[in-house]
Amino acid sequence: MGSASPEGKVVEELLTALAKIQQSINSLSGSLWAKYHDLYPDSMRVYEPRVDIEDQGSYLVLYMDMPGFRKNEIKILITEDFVEVKAEKSEERVKEEDSRKYLQRERIYRRAYKRVELPVKVRTDNARARLEDGVLTIYLPKSGERREVEVRVE
């Protein structure tokens, strides 16, 4: 094959330049975050849990890491196309030390959020969830595989 067309070279150079710009942006945002993340209060930080999706035939099963959250702190919204999980935790610890005559107060506020687009449509009526050892497991009965239709151009 011969050399690439002039248009192909321009496109290749443009894509290379865009990739370098993206790397610079990623590097800059990462270094800024590392430098200034302590300035943001905990209430602005949102934990994005990791998710595994398992196909068990007639069910999809989502496994989501939710360490430190209790059942009553988690809200789950399920549609036929996605699952959305939100969690908020707020607690205060008080520690009294008689020998030093002071109180120590620690406040914890954490939020978690994850929206997962599902690979197949599910039925919302029989979905169920459980939390065990910091792992949220969501069982989603499938309603059928997504249909793909090939359309011919006329």
C-alpha positions in Angstrom: 0.0 0.0 0.0 1.2 3.5 -0.7 1.6 6.4 1.7 -1.5 7.8 3.4 -3.4 10.6 1.7 -2.8 14.2 2.8 -6.2 14.3 4.5 -5.3 11.2 6.4 -2.0 12.7 7.6 -3.9 15.8 8.8 -6.4 13.8 10.7 -3.7 11.7 12.2 -1.8 14.8 13.3 -5.0 16.3 14.7 -5.8 13.2 16.7 -2.2 13.0 18.1 -2.5 16.7 19.1 -5.8 16.1 20.8 -4.4 13.1 22.7 -1.6 15.2 24.0 -4.0 17.9 25.1 -6.1 15.3 26.9 -3.0 13.9 28.7 -2.1 17.4 29.8 -5.6 18.1 31.1 -5.6 14.8 33.0 -2.2 15.5 34.5 -3.2 19.0 35.5 -6.5 18.0 37.1 -4.8 15.2 39.0 -2.1 17.4 40.3 -4.5 20.1 41.3 -6.7 17.5 43.1 -3.7 16.2 44.9 -2.7 19.7 46.0 -6.1 21.1 47.0 -8.3 18.1 47.9 -8.0 18.9 51.7 -9.7 22.3 51.1 -12.9 20.6 50.1 -15.1 19.6 53.1 -16.1 15.9 53.5 -19.7 16.9 52.6 -18.5 17.6 49.0 -16.7 14.3 48.5 -18.7 11.5 46.9 -17.5 7.9 47.0 -18.2 6.0 43.8 -18.4 2.3 44.6 -17.0 -0.4 42.4 -19.5 -2.7 40.7 -19.4 -6.2 39.3 -22.3 -7.5 37.2 -22.9 -11.2 36.9 -25.2 -12.9 34.5 -27.0 -15.8 36.2 -29.3 -16.8 33.4 -32.6 -15.4 34.2 -31.1 -12.8 36.7 -28.5 -10.1 36.6 -26.7 -9.8 40.0 -24.9 -6.6 40.9 -22.2 -6.6 43.6 -21.4 -3.1 44.9 -18.8 -2.2 47.5 -20.5 -0.1 50.2 -18.1 -0.3 53.3 -19.3 1.5 56.4 -22.9 2.0 55.3 -25.9 0.5 57.0 -29.1 -0.7 55.3 -31.2 2.3 56.3 -28.6 4.7 54.8 -28.9 3.2 51.2 -31.5 4.1 48.7 -31.9 2.1 45.4 -33.8 3.2 42.3 -34.3 0.5 39.6 -35.7 1.0 36.1 -35.7 -1.5 33.3 -32.5 0.1 32.0 -30.4 1.2 35.0 -29.8 0.9 38.7 -29.0 4.0 40.8 -27.7 3.7 44.3 -27.3 6.6 46.7 -26.1 6.5 50.3 -25.5 9.0 53.0 -23.9 8.5 56.4 -23.8 11.0 59.2 -22.6 10.3 62.7 -21.0 12.0 65.6 -18.6 10.4 68.1 -18.1 11.9 71.5 -15.2 10.9 73.7 -14.9 12.2 77.2 -11.7 12.0 79.2 -12.0 12.8 82.9 -8.3 13.1 83.4 -7.9 16.0 80.8 -11.4 17.6 81.4 -12.3 18.0 77.8 -14.6 16.6 75.1 -13.5 15.4 71.8 -16.1 15.4 69.0 -15.7 13.9 65.6 -18.3 14.2 62.9 -18.4 11.9 59.9 -20.4 12.6 56.8 -20.0 10.4 53.7 -21.9 10.1 50.5 -21.9 7.4 47.8 -23.4 7.5 44.4 -23.4 5.1 41.5 -25.6 4.8 38.4 -25.2 1.6 36.4 -26.5 1.2 32.9 -27.7 -2.4 32.5 -26.8 -4.6 29.5 -30.3 -6.1 29.3 -33.7 -4.9 30.3 -34.9 -6.1 33.8 -38.2 -6.4 35.6 -38.4 -4.0 38.5 -41.3 -5.8 40.3 -39.2 -8.8 41.6 -35.9 -7.0 42.3 -34.4 -7.5 45.7 -31.2 -6.4 47.5 -29.2 -7.3 50.6 -26.2 -5.8 52.4 -23.7 -8.2 54.0 -20.1 -7.5 55.1 -20.0 -4.1 53.3 -21.2 -5.6 49.9 -24.5 -4.6 48.5 -26.0 -7.4 46.3 -28.9 -6.5 44.0 -30.8 -9.3 42.2 -32.5 -8.2 39.0 -34.8 -10.6 37.0 -34.3 -10.2 33.3 -37.3 -9.2 31.2 -35.6 -10.2 27.9 -32.5 -9.5 26.0 -32.1 -6.2 24.2 -33.1 -6.6 20.6 -30.8 -5.3 17.9 -32.3 -4.6 14.5 -30.1 -4.2 11.4 -31.6 -1.6 9.1 -30.6 -1.4 5.4 -30.0 1.9 3.8 -32.4 2.5 0.9 
